[in-house]
């Protein structure tokens, strides 16, 4: 069994037997993989500190004949979410990334664009020093908005956001709406009775985000409620596709995000 190696992000772990763990991890070269980490709860040398969700690591693993799970031999930390302060908002957003990727990505299917998206938003989902000084605080809302929008695009769930999905006419910022049951946006003429409005700022923000990297938005003010309606739109699309509610999204909602 040749040992494979790849940069990877840890998504989830489940205990099995006495000290083993099943680990779901997303690799750059091999896509999403699940494997057994033998004695992971005892071996600090091979796995110590690297099994937290959204840890970026170098993974070594081997595929086993006629086995669905690979043998995960070692994880070497590249970047850990525990390297900076964690609060409830930042933890909920990191959990959202992990849950969406674990549920949406097929196994053993390399998704380089998704991996690059994850790296970019992890860089922006970090604790920052407020300008006025004081303790560090998490500012995850821009990165959450960017990730949700781009995952919706990369999964093929986002039609042309500049045009009404019914008539194809160009949308005006003041009249954009969306439905929980349909992908895309509506003009004022074709909005459903139950449609929700999308603010002009959020609609323009979505268009900008689809043309620029996440880092381009880091310097902008991001209060908790900015882009909230856009996040609601993308969450509805993701949950509709996955046919399930995302538990991490419920935690984010309780925080007002």
C-alpha positions in Angstrom: 0.0 0.0 0.0 1.7 3.2 -1.1 1.5 6.0 1.4 -0.1 9.2 -0.1 0.5 12.7 1.1 -1.4 15.9 0.7 -2.2 19.2 2.2 -5.5 18.8 4.0 -8.1 20.4 6.2 -9.7 18.3 9.1 -13.5 18.4 8.9 -14.8 16.0 11.5 -13.9 13.1 13.8 -15.8 10.3 15.4 -14.6 7.9 18.1 -14.5 4.2 17.3 -13.2 1.4 19.5 -11.2 2.4 22.5 -8.7 4.9 21.2 -9.2 5.1 17.5 -10.9 7.9 15.5 -12.6 8.1 12.2 -11.4 11.3 10.5 -13.1 13.1 7.6 -10.5 15.4 5.9 -10.5 17.4 2.7 -7.3 17.1 0.7 -6.1 19.3 -2.1 -5.0 16.4 -4.4 -7.5 13.6 -3.5 -10.7 15.4 -2.5 -12.6 14.5 0.7 -11.4 11.3 2.3 -12.4 9.4 5.4 -9.9 7.3 7.3 -9.1 5.5 10.5 -6.6 7.1 12.8 -5.4 4.2 15.0 -4.7 5.1 18.6 -5.3 8.7 17.8 -6.5 9.5 21.3 -3.2 8.2 22.7 -0.6 9.2 20.1 0.4 12.8 20.6 3.4 12.2 18.3 1.3 11.4 15.2 -1.8 13.4 15.8 -1.4 15.7 18.8 -3.4 18.9 18.4 -4.0 18.3 14.7 -7.5 16.7 14.9 -9.4 19.9 15.6 -11.9 20.8 12.9 -10.5 23.3 10.3 -6.9 22.5 11.2 -4.7 22.7 8.1 -2.2 19.9 8.0 0.0 17.7 5.9 -1.7 14.3 5.9 -0.1 10.9 5.3 -2.5 8.1 4.5 -2.8 4.8 2.6 -5.8 3.3 0.8 -6.6 -0.2 1.9 -7.8 -2.9 -0.5 -11.6 -3.4 -0.4 -11.9 -0.9 2.4 -13.9 2.3 2.2 -11.8 4.0 4.9 -8.1 4.8 4.4 -5.5 4.3 7.0 -4.5 7.7 8.3 -1.0 7.5 9.6 0.0 11.1 10.5 -1.1 14.7 10.5 1.5 17.5 10.7 0.0 20.9 11.6 0.4 23.7 9.1 -2.1 26.1 10.8 -4.4 25.5 13.7 -7.6 27.4 14.6 -6.4 27.2 18.2 -3.4 29.4 17.4 -5.5 32.5 18.0 -8.3 33.3 20.5 -11.6 31.5 19.9 -15.0 33.0 20.7 -18.5 31.6 20.0 -18.9 33.4 16.7 -15.6 32.3 15.2 -16.1 28.7 16.4 -19.6 28.6 14.9 -18.3 29.9 11.5 -15.4 27.4 11.4 -17.9 24.6 12.2 -20.1 25.9 9.3 -17.2 25.5 6.9 -16.5 22.0 8.1 -20.1 20.9 8.0 -20.8 22.3 4.5 -17.7 20.7 3.0 -18.3 17.4 4.7 -21.9 17.2 3.5 -21.5 18.7 0.1 -18.3 17.3 -1.4 -18.2 13.8 -2.9 -15.5 11.5 -1.7 -12.3 11.1 -3.6 -13.1 13.9 -6.0 -10.4 16.7 -6.1 -12.0 20.1 -5.9 -9.1 22.6 -6.2 -11.3 25.6 -6.5 -13.1 24.7 -3.3 -9.8 24.0 -1.5 -8.4 27.5 -2.6 -11.7 29.0 -1.4 -11.3 27.4 2.0 -7.7 28.6 2.4 -8.7 32.1 1.5 -11.6 32.3 4.0 -9.6 30.7 6.8 -7.1 33.4 6.4 -9.8 36.0 7.0 -11.6 34.0 9.7 -9.1 35.0 12.4 -8.8 37.0 15.5 -7.8 40.6 14.9 -6.6 43.4 17.1 -9.2 46.3 17.4 -7.8 49.7 16.4 -8.5 51.1 19.8 -6.5 48.3 21.4 -7.6 45.8 24.0 -8.2 42.1 23.7 -8.4 40.3 20.3 -11.8 39.8 18.8 -13.1 37.5 16.0 -14.4 39.2 12.9 -15.8 36.2 10.9 -18.8 37.7 9.1 -17.2 38.8 5.8 -15.4 35.4 5.4 -18.7 33.6 6.2 -20.6 35.6 3.6 -17.8 35.0 1.0 -17.6 31.3 1.6 -21.4 30.8 1.5 -21.7 32.7 -1.7 -18.9 31.0 -3.5 -19.8 27.5 -2.3 -23.3 28.2 -3.8 -21.6 29.2 -7.1 -19.2 26.3 -7.1 -22.0 23.8 -6.5 -23.9 25.1 -9.5 -26.7 26.6 -7.4 -26.3 30.2 -8.4 -27.7 31.5 -11.7 -26.8 34.9 -13.1 -27.4 37.1 -10.2 -27.7 40.2 -12.4 -30.9 39.0 -14.1 -34.4 37.9 -13.0 -34.6 34.1 -13.3 -38.1 34.4 -14.7 -37.9 37.0 -17.4 -34.2 37.4 -17.8 -34.3 41.2 -17.5 -31.5 43.1 -15.7 -32.2 43.6 -12.1 -32.3 47.0 -10.3 -30.7 47.2 -6.9 -33.9 48.4 -5.2 -36.1 45.6 -6.4 -34.2 42.3 -5.9 -35.9 39.5 -4.0 -35.5 35.7 -3.5 -37.6 32.7 -2.5 -36.8 29.8 -0.3 -37.9 27.4 -3.0 -36.1 28.6 -6.1 -32.5 29.4 -7.0 -31.6 32.9 -8.2 -33.3 36.4 -7.8 -36.5 37.9 -9.0 -37.4 41.3 -10.3 -40.3 43.3 -8.8 -42.7 42.0 -11.4 -42.0 38.3 -10.8 -41.4 38.3 -7.1 -43.4 35.6 -5.2 -45.9 36.6 -2.6 -43.6 34.9 0.0 -40.4 36.3 -1.4 -37.8 38.0 0.8 -36.2 41.2 -0.2 -32.4 41.5 -0.7 -30.9 44.8 0.2 -29.2 46.9 -2.4 -25.9 46.7 -0.4 -26.1 42.9 -0.3 -26.9 42.5 -4.0 -24.1 44.8 -5.0 -21.8 43.0 -2.5 -22.6 39.7 -4.1 -21.6 40.9 -7.5 -18.3 42.3 -6.2 -17.5 39.2 -4.2 -17.9 37.0 -7.4 -15.2 39.2 -9.1 -12.6 39.7 -6.3 -10.7 37.6 -3.7 -11.8 37.5 -0.1 -8.8 39.6 1.0 -10.2 42.6 -1.1 -13.0 43.0 1.5 -11.0 42.6 4.7 -10.5 46.3 5.2 -14.2 47.1 5.0 -16.4 47.5 8.1 -18.3 44.3 8.8 -20.9 44.7 11.5 -22.7 41.5 12.3 -25.8 42.3 10.3 -24.0 43.3 7.0 -24.8 40.8 4.3 -27.2 38.9 6.7 -29.9 38.6 4.0 -27.3 37.4 1.4 -26.2 34.7 3.9 -29.8 33.7 4.4 -30.3 33.3 0.6 -27.1 31.2 0.2 -28.0 29.1 3.3 -31.4 28.3 1.9 -29.8 27.2 -1.4 -27.3 25.0 0.3 -29.8 23.4 2.6 -32.2 22.8 -0.3 -29.5 21.0 -2.2 -28.3 19.0 0.8 -31.9 18.2 1.8 -31.1 18.8 5.4 -30.7 21.6 8.0 -27.2 22.5 8.9 -26.7 22.4 12.7 -23.8 25.0 12.5 -26.1 27.4 10.8 -28.5 27.2 13.7 -25.6 28.2 16.1 -24.8 31.1 13.8 -28.4 32.2 13.8 -28.5 32.2 17.6 -25.5 34.6 17.6 -27.4 36.9 15.3 -25.3 36.2 12.3 
